[in-house]
Amino acid sequence: QVQLVESGGGLVQAGGSLRLSCAASGSIFSINAMGWYRQAPGKQREMVATITSGGSTNYADSVKGRFTISHDDAKYTTYLQMDSLKPEDTAVYYCAATYISIQPGVAPPAADWQYDYWGQGTQVTVSS
């Protein structure tokens, strides 16, 4: 079992920045990838960014060049640095972890059904 706790959400003006954190605990040594997903009201959950334990990353086209995913092995915490935020980034952001086997150099999985554990979510609101 893995427990994921997100933090760092809040209200920010368009053009501003936020950094989300996701602290993992429990059976963390079997985790092969972490991801950030978001769900806006009335919309389906979508991938934002994912990262493997080896550092390979995958980003949604809508956030490329603005968001950066990273991972601190010592703290077993995954971060999402969000810059140049837009009102359309408003959503609940969820952290996820997967045990799925990933070959070295291969991008992390993008589909949410491939992730085994989820955090409770943190709200990000971007005002115009």
LINSULQUI-V397394 format. One record per residue. N is the residue number from 1. RES is the residue in one small letter. D_CENTER is the distance of its C-alpha to the mean C-alpha in Angstrom with 1 decimal. Layout:
N:RES:D_CENTER, N:RES:D_CENTER
This chain:
1:q:18.8, 2:v:15.5, 3:q:14.6, 4:l:11.2, 5:v:11.6, 6:e:9.3, 7:s:11.3, 8:g:11.9, 9:g:12.0, 10:g:15.4, 11:l:17.8, 12:v:18.2, 13:q:20.6, 14:a:19.9, 15:g:19.7, 16:g:18.2, 17:s:15.2, 18:l:12.7, 19:r:10.6, 20:l:8.0, 21:s:8.5, 22:c:7.9, 23:a:11.3, 24:a:12.4, 25:s:16.0, 26:g:18.6, 27:s:18.9, 28:i:16.2, 29:f:18.5, 30:s:18.1, 31:i:14.3, 32:n:14.1, 33:a:10.5, 34:m:7.0, 35:g:4.1, 36:w:1.7, 37:y:5.3, 38:r:8.0, 39:q:11.7, 40:a:14.5, 41:p:18.0, 42:g:20.0, 43:k:17.4, 44:q:15.6, 45:r:12.0, 46:e:10.4, 47:m:7.9, 48:v:6.2, 49:a:5.5, 50:t:6.2, 51:i:8.6, 52:t:11.7, 53:s:13.8, 54:g:16.0, 55:g:13.8, 56:s:13.7, 57:t:10.9, 58:n:10.5, 59:y:9.8, 60:a:11.0, 61:d:14.4, 62:s:14.0, 63:v:11.7, 64:k:13.3, 65:g:15.2, 66:r:13.6, 67:f:10.0, 68:t:9.5, 69:i:7.0, 70:s:9.2, 71:h:10.4, 72:d:13.5, 73:d:15.6, 74:a:18.1, 75:k:16.0, 76:y:13.6, 77:t:10.8, 78:t:7.5, 79:y:7.1, 80:l:6.0, 81:q:9.5, 82:m:10.5, 83:d:14.2, 84:s:16.8, 85:l:15.2, 86:k:17.0, 87:p:18.1, 88:e:16.5, 89:d:13.0, 90:t:14.1, 91:a:12.3, 92:v:10.9, 93:y:7.2, 94:y:6.3, 95:c:4.9, 96:a:6.9, 97:a:9.4, 98:t:12.2, 99:y:15.8, 100:i:16.6, 101:s:18.8, 102:i:17.8, 103:q:20.6, 104:p:20.4, 105:g:19.4, 106:v:17.9, 107:a:14.6, 108:p:12.0, 109:p:12.3, 110:a:10.9, 111:a:12.6, 112:d:11.2, 113:w:14.5, 114:q:13.9, 115:y:11.6, 116:d:13.9, 117:y:12.3, 118:w:10.3, 119:g:10.1, 120:q:12.3, 121:g:10.1, 122:t:10.7, 123:q:12.7, 124:v:12.5, 125:t:15.9, 126:v:17.2, 127:s:21.0, 128:s:23.2
